[in-house]
């Protein structure tokens, strides 16, 4: 079985530094998969750039835990705080426990608005994922699969990272268990999912030596590697080393290692099309 790799940059649209980094890497042929956060201040610039890059697989980075809603519908109020911004993840889940139907309905309304915003901007969505991987929580996963089937989105990220990397090991374990439960809901659909994941444990600081180490241990099947490049460390998040991630992806060592190991680079679009054959 072949080792295949999808390298995907998250948080496109978040800020100018992230946008410039991702656009540079795409232009240089380094990146071919991105996920756009539709509810961000700089998503319009991302849409404009992507309309001219039909060779790039574009995912929607669904967000209900940071920033403000795209939808103006009153039904989104259960997931929004007094200041008009989304509730943080922990508060969102606490509210779901109290009012599951209202929260899921609010999530559906908002996710529809975000998906439709990309459609209005002539963006073909090849895959879906979410900010802070909230979609891996089984009730949200079930909703997302239904929306993907309705809107013709052929693939969804499974954020299940299983390896010996020690960083964020407990959150990774909990996320993996949740993903396993959720993934069972996809088996009866045509939605495609990745076999393995890299990038959750090293989120925000996926440096060159880490990338080289993880490539050597890549498993057979399709692995999605999540990166968060930026033109500047500490932007958009203070503890993120996006500038160093950008440098690693812009250099040659990572790509030389991929070639020497015989790893096949692929895209979400190609992976999804294989599922239709």
Secondary structure, 3 states (H helix, E strand, C coil): CCEEEEEEEEEECCCHHHHHHHHHHHHCCCCCEEEECCCCCCHHHHHHHHCCCCCCEEEEEECCCCCECCCCCHHHHHHECCCCEECCHHHHHHHHHHCHHHHHHHHHHHHHHHHHHHHHCCCCEEEEEEHHHHHHCHHHHHHHHHHHHHHCCCEECCCCCCCCCCCCHHHHHHHHHHHHHHHCCCCCCCCEECCEEECCCCCCCCCHHHHHHHHHCCCCEEEEEEECCCCCCCCCCCCCCHHHHHHHHHCCHHHHHHHHCCCEECCHHHHHHHHHC
